[in-house]
Amino acid sequence: MKPYWFVGCIVLGLTIASVWPQNPAPIVVPAANAAAAPAAANPRPAAADPAVPYDSEAISRLLQEMQTTNAETLKKQEAALATLDELQKAAEELRIFSKRG
């Protein structure tokens, strides 16, 4: 009698698990005060000559700006790493001193 009870419970559990409702997909509602997204600035200005589809001066200026921004970001990251290294050393010293005393 016990094996039938056990098999019946397993079948009932599997049936309930297959019928159990799943969570619905999340509904994304845009904000009420959201204005229309501003048009993205065209990074490539219209060329005067149709044979040349790009402006090399504008591209070189953009590249220079990107390099400057990247250099500043790298400096900030290096400063943050130095601070983290100092904090790690201080934590290790504190751990050592707490074991001694």
C-alpha positions as CSV (number, residue, x, y, z in Angstrom):
1,M,0.0,0.0,0.0
2,K,2.9,2.4,0.8
3,P,4.5,2.2,-2.7
4,Y,1.1,3.2,-4.3
5,W,0.8,6.1,-1.9
6,F,4.4,7.2,-2.8
7,V,3.8,6.9,-6.5
8,G,0.5,8.7,-6.2
9,C,2.1,11.6,-4.4
10,I,4.9,11.9,-7.0
11,V,2.3,11.9,-9.9
12,L,0.2,14.5,-8.0
13,G,3.3,16.7,-7.4
14,L,4.4,16.5,-11.0
15,T,0.9,17.4,-12.2
16,I,0.6,20.4,-9.9
17,A,4.1,21.5,-10.9
18,S,3.3,21.4,-14.6
19,V,0.0,23.3,-14.1
20,W,1.4,25.9,-11.7
21,P,1.2,29.3,-13.3
22,Q,4.5,30.9,-14.3
23,N,5.4,34.4,-13.6
24,P,4.3,36.7,-16.5
25,A,6.8,38.7,-18.5
26,P,7.4,42.1,-16.9
27,I,5.5,45.0,-18.4
28,V,7.6,48.1,-19.1
29,V,5.6,51.3,-19.0
30,P,7.3,54.5,-20.2
31,A,7.4,57.4,-17.7
32,A,4.6,59.9,-18.0
33,N,6.9,62.9,-18.1
34,A,9.4,61.4,-20.6
35,A,9.7,63.7,-23.6
36,A,10.5,62.4,-27.0
37,A,14.1,61.2,-27.2
38,P,16.4,63.9,-28.6
39,A,17.7,63.2,-32.0
40,A,21.2,61.8,-31.9
41,A,23.8,64.2,-33.2
42,N,25.2,63.1,-36.5
43,P,28.9,62.5,-35.9
44,R,29.6,62.6,-39.6
45,P,28.8,66.0,-41.1
46,A,27.5,66.2,-44.6
47,A,30.3,66.3,-47.1
48,A,30.6,69.0,-49.6
49,D,32.0,66.7,-52.2
50,P,29.9,63.5,-52.8
51,A,33.1,61.6,-53.9
52,V,34.5,62.1,-50.3
53,P,31.9,60.8,-47.8
54,Y,33.8,62.0,-44.7
55,D,35.6,65.0,-43.3
56,S,39.1,64.0,-42.2
57,E,39.5,67.1,-40.1
58,A,36.3,66.4,-38.1
59,I,37.3,62.8,-37.7
60,S,40.8,63.7,-36.4
61,R,39.3,66.2,-34.0
62,L,36.9,63.6,-32.7
63,L,39.7,61.1,-32.4
64,Q,41.8,63.6,-30.4
65,E,38.9,64.3,-28.1
66,M,38.4,60.6,-27.5
67,Q,42.1,60.1,-26.7
68,T,42.0,63.0,-24.2
69,T,38.9,61.6,-22.6
70,N,40.5,58.1,-22.4
71,A,43.6,59.5,-20.9
72,E,41.7,61.3,-18.2
73,T,39.7,58.2,-17.4
74,L,42.9,56.1,-17.1
75,K,44.3,58.7,-14.7
76,K,41.2,58.5,-12.6
77,Q,41.3,54.7,-12.6
78,E,45.0,54.7,-11.6
79,A,44.2,57.0,-8.7
80,A,41.4,54.8,-7.6
81,L,43.7,51.7,-7.8
82,A,46.3,53.4,-5.7
83,T,43.7,54.3,-3.1
84,L,42.4,50.7,-3.1
85,D,46.0,49.4,-2.7
86,E,46.5,51.7,0.3
87,L,43.2,50.5,1.9
88,Q,44.2,46.9,1.4
89,K,47.6,47.4,3.0
90,A,45.9,49.2,5.9
91,A,43.4,46.4,6.3
92,E,46.2,43.8,6.3
93,E,48.1,45.8,9.0
94,L,45.0,46.0,11.1
95,R,44.5,42.3,10.7
96,I,48.0,41.6,11.8
97,F,47.8,43.9,14.8
98,S,44.5,42.5,15.9
99,K,46.0,39.0,16.0
100,R,48.9,40.2,18.2
101,G,47.0,42.1,20.8
